[in-house]
């Protein structure tokens, strides 16, 4: 099984970043690859291939991944400049509420 400690392959930069983001969120949620796979209806091997950058999820599967983690597809795809796992609109709304 591949876990976060497995070396990330050199795929397309976006694919590698997405794999790292999925692995990070999975660890944050205390999920194994099997847990995520079962939650979204794919195999553990599929999750492993995403995390190593060998493959990337289809859009409908990416939506399921985002739902499993309670974040947006934008957050999964946007890299380290993302403002919040909840998405920029939610982050902006929270900032506005605190300023009032």
ABEGO torsion letter per residue (X at the ends): XBBAABBBBBBBAAAAAAAAAAAAAAAAAGBBAAAAAAAAGBBAAAAAAAAAGABBBBAAAAAAAAAAAGBBAAAAAAEAABABAAEAAAAAAAAAAAAX
